[in-house]
Amino acid sequence: IVKDYEYTLSSSVAWLYLANIQMMVQRVKPFNQA
């Protein structure tokens, strides 16, 4: 069972942005190393 511990909508949105940015950085990273 997953509980939402975020009390405000803005903090939940901020965590979603951080997760999406992290995924995008991981996708771009191999191109920079090549």
Backbone as JSON, one array per atom type, in Angstrom:
{
  "sequence": "IVKDYEYTLSSSVAWLYLANIQMMVQRVKPFNQA",
  "N": [[0.86, -1.18, 0.0], [0.66, 2.12, -0.97], [1.33, 5.22, 0.4], [0.52, 8.67, 0.28], [2.69, 10.99, 1.25], [3.07, 13.64, 0.9], [2.04, 16.86, 1.7], [1.27, 19.17, 0.42], [0.18, 20.27, -2.82], [2.06, 21.52, -4.46], [4.53, 20.57, -3.55], [4.37, 17.9, -4.25], [4.27, 18.13, -7.03], [6.77, 19.22, -7.46], [8.48, 17.09, -6.77], [7.78, 15.33, -8.83], [8.74, 16.74, -11.06], [11.5, 16.68, -10.46], [12.01, 13.93, -10.65], [11.46, 13.46, -13.36], [13.39, 15.1, -14.58], [15.7, 13.8, -13.74], [15.46, 11.34, -15.12], [15.62, 12.25, -17.77], [18.22, 13.29, -17.83], [19.7, 10.96, -17.47], [19.16, 9.71, -19.88], [20.38, 11.37, -21.72], [23.02, 11.36, -21.01], [24.72, 9.09, -22.01], [25.19, 9.9, -24.66], [26.81, 12.11, -24.42], [29.13, 10.98, -23.39], [30.16, 9.47, -25.45]],
  "CA": [[0.0, 0.0, 0.0], [1.46, 3.33, -1.08], [0.69, 6.37, 1.03], [1.05, 9.95, -0.19], [3.14, 11.73, 2.42], [3.19, 15.06, 0.57], [0.86, 17.56, 2.2], [0.85, 20.21, -0.51], [0.25, 19.89, -4.23], [3.28, 22.03, -5.07], [5.66, 19.71, -3.23], [4.22, 16.7, -5.08], [4.65, 18.5, -8.4], [8.23, 19.41, -7.46], [9.11, 15.77, -6.81], [7.58, 14.78, -10.17], [9.7, 17.41, -11.93], [12.84, 16.16, -10.17], [12.11, 12.57, -11.19], [11.52, 13.56, -14.82], [14.7, 15.65, -14.94], [16.7, 12.75, -13.54], [15.34, 10.39, -16.22], [16.13, 12.88, -18.99], [19.68, 13.38, -17.72], [20.25, 9.63, -17.69], [19.04, 9.39, -21.3], [21.3, 12.21, -22.5], [24.37, 11.09, -20.55], [25.57, 8.25, -22.88], [25.57, 10.62, -25.88], [27.93, 13.0, -24.06], [30.32, 10.17, -23.12], [30.63, 8.86, -26.7]],
  "C": [[0.9, 1.24, 0.0], [0.68, 4.49, -0.5], [1.32, 7.65, 0.49], [1.4, 10.79, 1.03], [3.28, 13.22, 2.15], [1.9, 15.77, 0.96], [0.36, 18.62, 1.22], [1.01, 19.73, -1.95], [1.56, 20.34, -4.85], [4.48, 21.14, -4.75], [5.59, 18.41, -4.03], [4.65, 16.98, -6.51], [6.16, 18.66, -8.49], [8.94, 18.07, -7.52], [8.94, 15.12, -8.18], [8.55, 15.41, -11.16], [11.1, 16.87, -11.72], [13.03, 14.76, -10.76], [12.23, 12.61, -12.71], [12.86, 14.11, -15.29], [15.77, 14.59, -14.8], [16.66, 11.73, -14.68], [15.89, 10.98, -17.52], [17.64, 12.97, -18.97], [20.31, 12.03, -17.98], [20.17, 9.23, -19.16], [20.06, 10.15, -22.13], [22.75, 11.85, -22.19], [25.22, 10.24, -21.51], [26.01, 8.99, -24.15], [26.76, 11.53, -25.6], [29.21, 12.22, -23.85], [30.93, 9.64, -24.41], [31.6, 9.78, -27.43]]
}
